[in-house]
Amino acid sequence: MKLLCSFFVFTMIYAQISKAQTPATNNQEKQIYQIGNDVSFGYKKPHILQSIKEIPKNVSGYAKSNWNKKGAIVATGVVLSTVALIVADQDIIDGGQQFGRYINLSGESKFKNISPISFAEISVPQNLNSWFYYAGDGLAHVPMTASFLLYGWLGKDNRALQTGQQLIEGYIVMGTVTQLLKHITGRESPFKASEPRGVWRFLPNQIDYHNSVPKYDAFPSGHLATIMLALTVISENYPEKKIVKPLGYTLLALCAYSMFNNGVHWASDYPLSIALGYSYGKYIVNRYRTVQKKTGEFSAQKFSFWNKLHILPIITPFGAGVGLRYELP
């Protein structure tokens, strides 16, 4: 009963995010929402299955928008930060797990199936670390997405409907891309590592992969890509909702740490995941939303992810390296 109540509270927190003011201008073609004094957002009503039908076009457009000098610079930054973290991976995860034991935070992954249907498992966490890990689980994001779609449908709110559709599209794309990369890179998860920092088995035999998934599926983190995608989509569509970013980044940080603590991921699994979730989230929001300045006309908002990413030298207890800094609004 306590688990069900916790799940309900977790769901309702997300559901409240979708509640916002009614559009300033409302017609069948477009609803306009006033965001502050100088900016308005415009949203058309999404068509049925927009999130499925538009994926090929959006993935192609996303790839083209990043096929330039800025995209190359960011890709280089992601590669360098990943390599720098690979060097320190074992020390980072050992220190993270030691800290977990120090604060009495168990690293054991404990879940319980609460589904009454034998072939449809619904697992919910049984300890604190598992709850943190659960923040990136698909099951936790289903009620959040449903809340936007339901609120948008009942209230005839295009912004909520578009947000729900964008989340669905993002989950499908992130799930597909991260799974493809996992099946290509074949990196050992920390708790299955046969040597420090784990073995990479590129293009592994797929039968072996499915017979022992943790030996091959560490890179990149699907959980972190999912959280970053959701946070980006919601915060971009609802910038006036100040709770979104603090709540979202707290959940992202807790999930990232929990995956150290339970030995599911290495630190170097994260840069690519975060970059994918953030950049694709920005892209699909800008595809379906128009922005009007106080003195301007409606136009598609320019995709500016690459302008907000900076490559910086870093110094850690493990040595010097390269890091990335996102300049988030």
HELIX and SHEET records of a PDB file:
HELIX    1   1 LYS A    2  ILE A   17  1                                  16    
HELIX    2   2 GLN A   50  LYS A   53  1                                   4    
HELIX    3   3 ILE A   55  SER A   65  1                                  11    
HELIX    4   4 LYS A   69  TYR A  102  1                                  34    
HELIX    5   5 LEU A  128  TYR A  134  1                                   7    
HELIX    6   6 GLY A  138  GLY A  155  1                                  18    
HELIX    7   7 ASN A  158  THR A  185  1                                  28    
HELIX    8   8 PRO A  190  LYS A  192  5                                   3    
HELIX    9   9 GLN A  206  ASN A  211  1                                   6    
HELIX   10  10 VAL A  213  LYS A  215  5                                   3    
HELIX   11  11 GLY A  222  ASN A  237  1                                  16    
HELIX   12  12 VAL A  244  ASN A  261  1                                  18    
HELIX   13  13 ALA A  267  ASP A  269  5                                   3    
HELIX   14  14 TYR A  270  TYR A  288  1                                  19    
HELIX   15  15 PHE A  305  LYS A  308  5                                   4    
SHEET    1   A 5 THR A  25  ASN A  26  0                                        
SHEET    2   A 5 GLN A  31  ILE A  35 -1                                        
SHEET    3   A 5 VAL A  39  TYR A  43 -1                                        
SHEET    4   A 5 ARG A 289  LYS A 293 -1                                        
SHEET    5   A 5 SER A 299  ALA A 300 -1                                        
SHEET    1   B 2 PHE A 111  ASN A 113  0                                        
SHEET    2   B 2 SER A 123  PRO A 125 -1                                        
SHEET    1   C 2 LEU A 309  THR A 316  0                                        
SHEET    2   C 2 GLY A 319  TYR A 326 -1                                        
END                                                                             
